[in-house]
Amino acid sequence: MSAWPSLPSPTQLTNDKSRSFAGQTVSKQMSVLTPATVILQGRAADKADAIVQAGKVLVKAGHVAPSYVSGMLAREEAVSTYLGNGIAIPHGEKDDLRWVYRTGVSVLQLPAGVEWEAGERAYLIVGLAATPTSDQHIAVLTNLLEVLQDPTAVTLLVHTSDPMVIVERLTRSRRESVWS
């Protein structure tokens, strides 16, 4: 008898609509963003530090190679990824797709914020990495755009002490009721 629990077959993983993560049920859509890829109460010296931290979370989770983080920094030098309302979405450039193993999202919560642009502070740093054939990150971006338009939602996400609040808000399906 093995001391290790049996793992689900690839067919089970494909057919199951959810799986367990640290005692919480996580839908397949949520698998691009999990509590393990959310960093709460972070601090960053500047936006480059924030980008590196968000990128390292993606590396640690197995979504990208370390070289992708350099691409995230290069992208920011070329075009700002600051969306407004305290949210930035650093990501790599097209040439960096070769460093993406699987689609993933990281969130770095910075309650004190970090200056992203002159006079603009970012409090939620959402690191993105997507494979060329995946659209799994689109749901997160759609939800992020909704949050962007709701200052109350941004405030809640910036100050929550529960990573599942961030995961659930950014990965909810379009059919779910309005978030409170």
C-alpha positions in Angstrom: 0.0 0.0 0.0 1.4 3.3 -1.1 1.8 6.2 1.4 1.0 8.6 -1.4 -2.6 9.4 -2.3 -3.7 8.3 -5.8 -3.7 11.0 -8.4 -6.6 11.6 -10.8 -6.1 10.4 -14.3 -5.7 13.0 -17.1 -9.2 12.2 -18.2 -10.6 12.9 -14.7 -8.7 16.2 -14.7 -10.1 17.2 -18.0 -13.7 16.2 -17.2 -13.8 17.5 -13.6 -15.2 21.0 -13.3 -13.3 21.6 -10.0 -10.5 20.3 -7.9 -9.4 20.8 -4.3 -6.6 23.2 -3.3 -5.7 23.5 0.3 -9.1 22.4 1.4 -10.9 24.8 -1.0 -12.7 23.9 -4.2 -11.1 25.5 -7.1 -12.7 25.5 -10.6 -10.7 24.7 -13.7 -11.1 28.3 -14.8 -9.6 29.4 -11.4 -6.5 27.2 -12.0 -4.8 30.0 -13.8 -5.1 32.0 -10.6 -4.9 30.2 -7.3 -4.3 31.2 -3.7 -0.7 30.1 -4.2 -0.3 32.8 -6.9 -1.7 35.6 -4.7 0.7 37.5 -2.5 -1.0 39.5 0.3 0.4 42.5 2.2 3.3 42.9 -0.2 5.8 45.8 -0.4 7.7 47.0 -3.4 10.5 49.6 -3.6 9.4 50.6 -7.1 7.4 49.3 -10.1 10.4 47.3 -11.3 10.5 45.5 -8.0 6.8 44.9 -8.1 7.0 43.5 -11.6 9.9 41.2 -10.6 7.9 40.0 -7.5 4.8 39.3 -9.7 7.0 37.5 -12.2 8.7 35.4 -9.6 5.4 34.1 -8.4 4.7 32.9 -12.0 8.1 31.3 -12.1 7.6 29.5 -8.8 4.2 28.3 -9.8 5.7 26.7 -13.0 3.9 29.0 -15.4 7.0 30.6 -16.9 10.8 30.4 -17.2 12.8 33.0 -15.3 13.6 34.7 -18.6 9.9 35.7 -18.9 10.4 38.2 -16.0 13.0 40.1 -18.0 10.4 40.3 -20.8 7.9 41.7 -18.4 10.4 44.4 -17.4 11.2 45.2 -21.1 7.5 45.4 -21.9 7.0 48.0 -19.1 9.9 50.1 -20.5 8.3 50.1 -23.9 4.6 50.6 -22.9 3.1 51.2 -19.5 0.9 48.4 -18.2 -0.9 50.7 -15.7 -4.6 50.5 -16.3 -5.7 53.1 -13.8 -7.7 53.0 -10.5 -4.6 51.4 -8.8 -4.2 48.4 -11.1 -1.3 47.3 -13.3 -1.0 44.2 -15.5 2.6 43.6 -16.3 3.2 40.9 -18.9 5.8 39.9 -21.5 6.0 40.8 -25.1 5.3 38.6 -28.1 8.9 37.3 -28.3 8.6 36.2 -24.6 5.9 33.7 -25.3 8.6 31.0 -25.8 9.2 31.3 -22.0 5.5 30.6 -21.1 5.0 27.0 -20.1 1.3 27.3 -19.3 -1.1 30.2 -18.8 -1.1 31.8 -15.4 -1.9 34.9 -13.4 -0.3 36.2 -10.3 -1.6 39.0 -8.0 0.7 41.1 -5.8 -1.4 43.1 -3.3 0.4 46.3 -2.2 -1.7 48.1 0.4 0.7 51.0 0.5 1.0 51.0 -3.3 3.9 51.8 -5.5 4.3 54.7 -7.8 3.7 53.3 -11.3 3.5 56.5 -13.3 4.0 60.1 -12.1 1.2 60.8 -9.7 -0.3 57.3 -10.1 0.0 54.5 -7.6 -0.6 50.8 -8.2 -2.0 48.7 -5.4 -2.9 45.5 -7.3 -0.2 44.1 -9.6 -1.7 41.4 -11.8 1.1 39.5 -13.6 0.0 37.8 -16.8 1.4 34.9 -18.8 -0.5 33.3 -21.6 0.3 30.6 -24.1 -0.4 31.5 -27.7 -3.2 29.0 -27.9 -4.9 29.7 -24.5 -7.7 32.1 -23.7 -7.9 31.1 -20.0 -6.7 34.5 -18.9 -9.5 36.3 -20.8 -12.0 35.7 -18.0 -9.5 37.2 -15.5 -9.0 40.2 -17.7 -12.8 40.6 -18.1 -13.3 40.5 -14.4 -10.4 42.9 -13.8 -12.0 45.4 -16.2 -15.2 45.2 -14.1 -13.2 45.7 -10.9 -11.4 48.7 -12.5 -14.7 50.5 -12.9 -15.7 49.8 -9.2 -13.5 51.7 -6.7 -15.2 49.8 -3.8 -14.2 46.5 -5.3 -10.6 47.7 -5.8 -10.5 48.8 -2.1 -11.8 45.5 -1.0 -9.2 43.6 -3.0 -6.4 45.8 -1.9 -7.2 45.3 1.8 -8.5 41.7 2.0 -6.6 39.3 4.1 -8.0 36.3 2.3 -6.5 35.3 -1.0 -9.7 33.5 -2.0 -11.5 36.8 -2.2 -9.1 37.9 -4.9 -9.2 34.5 -6.7 -13.0 34.3 -6.6 -13.5 37.9 -7.8 -11.1 37.6 -10.7 -12.1 34.2 -11.9 -15.9 34.3 -11.5 -17.9 33.3 -14.5 -20.1 35.8 -16.4 -23.2 33.9 -15.3 -22.5 34.5 -11.6 -24.6 37.0 -9.7 -23.3 40.5 -9.1 -20.5 40.5 -6.6 -21.1 42.2 -3.3 
